[in-house]
Amino acid sequence: MRAVQRLREQRRPGVLVTVMSVRGHAPREAGAKMVVAEDRTWATVGGGNLEAVAVERSRALLADRATEPQVLEFALSDKAPYQRAVQCCGGEVKLLLEPLPVVPSVAIFGMGHVGLELARILARHDVELHLIDSRPGQLLPERLSVLDDAVAGVHVHHVPVLPELVVGELPPGTHALVMTHDHAEDAALCDAALRSGQLATIGLIGSSAKWTRFRRKLADDGNPAEAIAKITTPIGLPELTGKEPATIAVSVAAWLLQLFIAERNSAPAHREAKA
């Protein structure tokens, strides 16, 4: 369903509700689906009492930040009323409520040698991957063909002018990595990232001398010291050294995977419920 993809790309939680099985008469057939978010729903599993309970339970799962599915069983009888209504179709329905995970989002600004190697690694993981470069040649389909079998959702942003505008288009909680070919572009991206206030992390590739200049410029541009401190540089695992693009990419990917693990929530056990 497009609603599932939309929630995923926006990094919004939701619940996929599926009619697992039907016995007797019921409003919808097995396989019918709907999607529930905190503020709206898409499609229907039959309306009425059944759907009201499904939406209520789904939003309870969202409030609990649950990750495990829940099964609901309904007897559609006037002897099994619910607070909103009675459905007397006479059948029995089993619903599966599956929380939709909020997957990590990563934006790579700069698709040079390191950026492409990093994209190749991250594309093997369940993430939303945004690739940005001001040089059109870096984002040609034939160059990115190494990502054709990606597990990740890959989003290519062609921005020949002002790539920092992409920062405002990224979903909240994105991990932004600044590694372009141009130090002036890097500085503009760091400034835009700090001002957005919605990014999970901001990583900058480069030397200590580069960071000294950037820190001074960011301060001169009005960024407070506590905001500038949110930029991580150098990025990657400090114990994994080496200047080869593939080595740097592995180091940065490992650092990101540690961040992803830290973001995961503990999940309650699977349970079945009667409605």
Residue pairs with C-beta under 8 A, 6 or more apart in sequence:
1 16
1 33
1 35
1 42
1 43
3 14
3 35
3 37
3 42
3 43
4 14
4 16
4 35
4 100
7 13
7 14
7 35
7 37
7 100
8 100
8 102
8 103
8 128
8 153
9 128
9 153
9 155
9 171
10 171
11 102
11 103
11 105
11 128
11 171
11 172
11 173
11 174
12 37
12 38
12 102
13 37
13 38
13 62
13 65
13 99
13 100
13 101
13 102
14 35
14 36
14 37
14 62
14 99
14 100
15 35
15 36
15 37
15 58
15 59
15 61
15 62
15 97
15 98
15 99
15 100
16 33
16 34
16 35
16 97
16 98
16 100
17 33
17 34
17 35
17 36
17 45
17 54
17 58
17 95
17 96
17 97
17 98
18 31
18 32
18 33
18 45
18 95
18 96
18 98
19 26
19 28
19 29
19 30
19 31
19 32
19 33
19 45
19 46
19 93
19 94
19 95
20 30
20 71
20 94
20 95
20 96
21 30
21 93
21 94
22 28
22 29
22 30
22 91
22 92
22 93
22 94
23 91
23 92
23 93
24 76
24 89
24 90
24 91
24 92
25 76
25 89
25 90
25 91
26 46
26 50
26 76
26 89
26 91
26 92
26 93
27 45
27 46
27 47
27 48
27 50
27 87
27 89
28 44
28 45
28 46
32 43
32 44
32 45
32 46
33 43
33 45
34 41
34 42
34 43
34 44
34 45
34 51
34 54
35 41
35 42
35 43
35 100
36 54
36 55
36 58
36 59
36 62
37 62
38 59
38 62
41 55
44 51
45 51
45 54
45 95
46 93
48 85
48 87
49 74
49 76
49 81
49 82
49 84
49 85
49 86
49 87
50 74
50 76
50 87
50 93
50 95
50 275
52 82
52 84
52 85
53 72
53 74
53 82
53 275
54 72
54 95
54 97
57 70
57 72
57 97
57 273
57 275
58 97
61 70
61 97
61 99
62 99
64 268
65 265
66 99
66 267
66 268
67 99
67 101
67 265
67 267
67 268
68 99
68 267
68 268
68 269
68 270
68 271
69 96
69 97
69 98
69 99
69 270
70 96
70 97
70 270
70 271
70 272
70 273
71 94
71 95
71 96
71 97
71 271
71 272
71 273
72 94
72 95
72 97
72 272
72 273
72 274
72 275
73 92
73 93
73 94
73 95
73 272
73 273
73 274
73 275
74 80
74 92
74 93
74 94
74 95
74 275
75 92
76 87
76 88
76 89
76 90
76 91
76 92
76 93
77 87
77 88
77 90
78 86
78 88
82 275
101 126
102 173
103 126
103 127
103 128
104 125
104 127
104 128
104 175
104 256
104 259
104 260
104 263
105 127
105 128
105 129
105 130
105 170
105 171
105 173
105 174
105 175
106 122
106 127
106 128
106 129
106 130
106 174
106 175
106 176
106 177
106 256
107 130
107 132
107 166
107 167
107 170
107 174
107 175
107 176
107 177
108 115
108 118
108 119
108 122
108 129
108 130
108 131
108 132
108 177
108 179
109 115
109 132
109 133
109 163
109 166
109 176
109 177
109 178
109 179
109 180
109 185
109 186
109 189
110 132
110 133
110 177
110 178
110 179
110 180
110 181
110 185
110 186
111 119
111 131
111 132
111 133
111 135
111 138
111 139
111 143
112 133
112 138
112 179
112 180
112 181
113 245
114 179
114 205
114 245
114 248
114 249
114 252
115 131
115 133
115 138
115 177
115 179
116 138
116 143
116 146
116 245
117 245
117 246
117 248
117 249
118 177
118 248
118 249
118 252
118 253
119 129
119 131
119 144
119 147
119 154
120 146
120 147
120 249
121 249
121 250
121 253
122 129
122 152
122 253
122 256
123 129
123 147
123 150
123 151
123 152
123 154
124 150
124 151
124 152
125 151
125 152
125 257
125 260
126 151
126 152
127 152
127 153
127 260
128 152
128 153
128 155
128 171
129 150
129 152
129 153
129 154
129 155
130 155
130 157
130 166
130 170
130 174
131 139
131 144
131 154
131 155
131 156
131 157
132 157
132 159
132 163
132 166
133 139
133 159
133 163
133 180
134 159
134 160
134 161
134 163
134 180
134 182
134 185
135 160
135 181
136 158
136 160
137 143
139 156
139 158
144 154
144 156
147 154
157 163
157 166
157 169
159 165
159 166
162 188
163 180
163 185
163 189
164 185
164 188
164 189
164 191
164 192
165 192
167 176
167 189
167 192
167 193
167 196
167 199
168 192
168 196
170 176
170 196
170 198
170 199
172 198
172 199
173 198
173 199
173 200
174 198
174 199
174 200
175 199
175 200
175 201
175 203
175 256
175 259
176 189
176 193
176 199
176 201
176 202
176 203
177 203
177 205
177 235
177 252
178 186
178 189
178 190
178 193
178 202
178 203
178 204
178 205
179 186
179 204
179 205
180 186
180 189
183 206
183 210
186 204
186 206
186 214
187 214
187 217
187 218
190 202
190 204
190 214
190 218
190 231
191 218
191 221
191 223
193 199
193 202
193 231
194 202
194 218
194 223
194 227
194 228
194 230
194 231
195 223
200 259
200 263
201 230
201 232
201 259
202 230
202 231
202 232
203 231
203 232
203 233
203 235
203 252
203 255
204 211
204 214
204 231
204 232
204 233
204 234
204 235
205 233
205 234
205 235
205 248
205 252
206 214
206 233
206 234
211 233
214 231
215 228
218 228
219 225
219 228
235 251
235 252
235 255
236 248
236 251
236 252
236 254
236 255
237 251
237 254
237 255
240 247
240 250
240 251
240 254
241 247
242 248
242 251
